[in-house]
Amino acid sequence: MDFQLPEELRMMRETAARFTTRELIPHEALVIRREVERGFSDTPLLPPELEQQIMDKARAAGLVGLEVPESHGGLGLSILAKCVVVEQLKHSILFPFGFAPNFPDVFMLLENCRGDQIEKYLKPFLKGEAQSCIAITEPGAGSDVSGMQMRAVRKEGKWILNGSKIYITHARYADFMIVVTLTDPEKGTRGGMTTFLLDAKQPGISVPSAYPTVGDYQPYEIHFDNVVAEDHQVLGQVGQAFAPLQGRLGLRRMEIAATCVGLATRCLKMMIEQAKLRQTFGVPLADRQAVQWWIADSYRDIELTRLALYKLAWDLDHKNDVRRDASMVKVQATEMVGVVVDRAMQLFGGMGMTKALPLEYISRVVRIYRVVEGPSEVHRWVMARDLLKNGLPF
Ligand SMILES: Cc1cc2nc3c(=O)[nH]c(=O)nc-3n(C[C@H](O)[C@H](O)[C@H](O)COP(=O)(O)OP(=O)(O)OC[C@H]3O[C@@H](n4cnc5c(N)ncnc54)[C@H](O)[C@@H]3O)c2cc1C
């Protein structure tokens, strides 16, 4: 057992940390201001030209396409490498989902795209030239997809799709959509759902409204009105909607957890600096036991989460079954960051409540992570079911 990151990953971590300090953190004030100014609109938080500049610099620094195979123009690195880099980039509040391509969809599409799908969707996606979105949730189907209403009906050798999706990230900017529908209501979740790849511009698809949220990105509603799909637009097998999506779940959970560890570490760094700088009643805050305990507890919370996170990334690299522990790490990381940022806000006093610092922004964006990609309660349920059925893993 070796708890040291390999030399190559330590270098990548340093590169990502430097990049975050030089290229991301200086734009945070702009993002915070634009978030206030945009109100209910879905104006991007970074001006597109600035986003492109940052992307170009990130690519030049070797921080884009880490997980994309070399045969597709990427760097072909491990999931642990991705984890370490995401964690460093997320010392900043920029880029809610990191750099394109959207990480969890990479492996899913690599494993499942076939025929025309490879040229049309997979290749542009892996180059970062086409954006995906994944549309599962509906007003009556979130944690429990058995309530899904959206139908794909077979007619004259084609599929006709009708229905609506809700809270779909990136939907308005997506070039193609990964859409789960009901194809056999009798079978429902047991063989009656199918995933389609649809062009976002296909006739009958509309994205009428964004939902402003507590966080930094706004998901959208999508309507499908007699959208025609061909057989070659089915991802995987008819009736097996979730087979292609299975591998995706652990990856996104790992990515969310790495994001939380990165943001929490940023908060802890700020706490340590401020505790040494700020004096009250003639002594620095660092001399107060309450403050020392916030710092010690935050270090403990972050470091223990990071260990479990790296183990999850390692398990993903080794293709181990991560269903139980991906849930554990997601719950741990998403709840941990909320506690750490709250301590940081308290330590900064009045300043911690203002938009002069990124803390209040962080405190809001991380709230979403306890719901998206499965609410904490559902993850606890997944863990408990596994433990009650299979016993302890140690
Ligand atoms: C910002 C944002 C972005 C999103 N992006 C996407 C996207 O890109 N694509 C997509 O398909 N969806 C997306 N979603 C939807 C998201 O995945 C769902 O909101 C989430 O799965 C929860 O479903 P729900 O909202 O229907 O809540 P429900 O399923 O109605 O659950 C409500 C609450 O009930 C509790 N609960 C539910 N089930 C259980 C249980 N078994 N045991 C105990 N408690 C339970 C939990 O506390 C849960 O929070 C997004 C949502 C948000 C807010």
The ligand as an SDF file (V2000), in Angstrom:
LIG
                    3D

 53 58  0  0  0  0  0  0  0  0999 V2000
  -29.2470   22.2480  -10.3810 C   0  0  0  0  0  0  0  0  0  0  0  0
  -29.8180   20.9410  -10.8040 C   0  0  0  0  0  0  0  0  0  0  0  0
  -29.3200   20.2990  -11.9250 C   0  0  0  0  0  0  0  0  0  0  0  0
  -29.8610   19.0860  -12.3540 C   0  0  0  0  0  0  0  0  0  0  0  0
  -29.3960   18.5080  -13.5050 N   0  0  0  0  0  0  0  0  0  0  0  0
  -30.0080   17.3870  -13.9910 C   0  0  0  0  0  0  0  0  0  0  0  0
  -29.6260   16.8340  -15.2570 C   0  0  0  0  0  0  0  0  0  0  0  0
  -28.7140   17.3270  -15.9350 O   0  0  0  0  0  0  0  0  0  0  0  0
  -30.3090   15.7610  -15.7130 N   0  0  0  0  0  0  0  0  0  0  0  0
  -31.3280   15.1670  -15.0110 C   0  0  0  0  0  0  0  0  0  0  0  0
  -31.8990   14.1970  -15.5030 O   0  0  0  0  0  0  0  0  0  0  0  0
  -31.7030   15.6710  -13.7950 N   0  0  0  0  0  0  0  0  0  0  0  0
  -31.0840   16.7490  -13.2780 C   0  0  0  0  0  0  0  0  0  0  0  0
  -31.4700   17.2770  -12.0660 N   0  0  0  0  0  0  0  0  0  0  0  0
  -32.5150   16.6250  -11.3060 C   0  0  0  0  0  0  0  0  0  0  0  0
  -31.9950   15.8960  -10.0890 C   0  0  0  0  0  0  0  0  0  0  0  0
  -31.2540   14.7710  -10.4790 O   0  0  0  0  0  0  0  0  0  0  0  0
  -33.2060   15.5490   -9.2220 C   0  0  0  0  0  0  0  0  0  0  0  0
  -33.6910   16.7690   -8.6980 O   0  0  0  0  0  0  0  0  0  0  0  0
  -32.8380   14.5890   -8.1100 C   0  0  0  0  0  0  0  0  0  0  0  0
  -32.6040   13.3060   -8.6540 O   0  0  0  0  0  0  0  0  0  0  0  0
  -33.9660   14.4630   -7.0810 C   0  0  0  0  0  0  0  0  0  0  0  0
  -35.1750   14.1890   -7.7060 O   0  0  0  0  0  0  0  0  0  0  0  0
  -36.4630   15.0830   -7.3470 P   0  0  0  0  0  0  0  0  0  0  0  0
  -36.1110   16.5020   -7.5000 O   0  0  0  0  0  0  0  0  0  0  0  0
  -37.6160   14.5760   -8.1470 O   0  0  0  0  0  0  0  0  0  0  0  0
  -36.7170   14.8110   -5.8380 O   0  0  0  0  0  0  0  0  0  0  0  0
  -37.5880   13.5680   -5.1680 P   0  0  0  0  0  0  0  0  0  0  0  0
  -37.2290   12.3380   -5.9000 O   0  0  0  0  0  0  0  0  0  0  0  0
  -39.0260   14.0200   -5.2340 O   0  0  0  0  0  0  0  0  0  0  0  0
  -37.0550   13.5880   -3.7470 O   0  0  0  0  0  0  0  0  0  0  0  0
  -37.3230   14.6770   -2.8480 C   0  0  0  0  0  0  0  0  0  0  0  0
  -36.6330   14.3840   -1.5260 C   0  0  0  0  0  0  0  0  0  0  0  0
  -37.2330   13.2380   -0.9480 O   0  0  0  0  0  0  0  0  0  0  0  0
  -36.2690   12.4940   -0.2400 C   0  0  0  0  0  0  0  0  0  0  0  0
  -36.2620   11.1190   -0.7620 N   0  0  0  0  0  0  0  0  0  0  0  0
  -36.5130   10.6870   -2.0150 C   0  0  0  0  0  0  0  0  0  0  0  0
  -36.4150    9.3450   -2.1030 N   0  0  0  0  0  0  0  0  0  0  0  0
  -36.0820    8.9100   -0.8740 C   0  0  0  0  0  0  0  0  0  0  0  0
  -35.8130    7.6330   -0.3100 C   0  0  0  0  0  0  0  0  0  0  0  0
  -35.8320    6.5070   -1.0470 N   0  0  0  0  0  0  0  0  0  0  0  0
  -35.4840    7.5700    1.0090 N   0  0  0  0  0  0  0  0  0  0  0  0
  -35.4220    8.6820    1.7690 C   0  0  0  0  0  0  0  0  0  0  0  0
  -35.6640    9.9150    1.2900 N   0  0  0  0  0  0  0  0  0  0  0  0
  -35.9920   10.0370   -0.0100 C   0  0  0  0  0  0  0  0  0  0  0  0
  -34.9290   13.1970   -0.4310 C   0  0  0  0  0  0  0  0  0  0  0  0
  -34.6760   14.0000    0.6830 O   0  0  0  0  0  0  0  0  0  0  0  0
  -35.1480   14.0510   -1.6570 C   0  0  0  0  0  0  0  0  0  0  0  0
  -34.3300   15.2150   -1.6700 O   0  0  0  0  0  0  0  0  0  0  0  0
  -30.9200   18.4830  -11.6160 C   0  0  0  0  0  0  0  0  0  0  0  0
  -31.4240   19.1190  -10.4660 C   0  0  0  0  0  0  0  0  0  0  0  0
  -30.8740   20.3300  -10.0600 C   0  0  0  0  0  0  0  0  0  0  0  0
  -31.4370   20.9870   -8.8380 C   0  0  0  0  0  0  0  0  0  0  0  0
  1  2  1  0
  2  3  1  0
  2 52  2  0
  3  4  2  0
  4  5  1  0
  4 50  1  0
  5  6  2  0
  6  7  1  0
  6 13  1  0
  7  8  2  0
  7  9  1  0
  9 10  1  0
 10 11  2  0
 10 12  1  0
 12 13  2  0
 13 14  1  0
 14 15  1  0
 14 50  1  0
 15 16  1  0
 16 17  1  0
 16 18  1  0
 18 19  1  0
 18 20  1  0
 20 21  1  0
 20 22  1  0
 22 23  1  0
 23 24  1  0
 24 25  2  0
 24 26  1  0
 24 27  1  0
 27 28  1  0
 28 29  2  0
 28 30  1  0
 28 31  1  0
 31 32  1  0
 32 33  1  0
 33 34  1  0
 33 48  1  0
 34 35  1  0
 35 36  1  0
 35 46  1  0
 36 37  1  0
 36 45  1  0
 37 38  2  0
 38 39  1  0
 39 40  1  0
 39 45  2  0
 40 41  1  0
 40 42  2  0
 42 43  1  0
 43 44  2  0
 44 45  1  0
 46 47  1  0
 46 48  1  0
 48 49  1  0
 50 51  2  0
 51 52  1  0
 52 53  1  0
M  END
$$$$
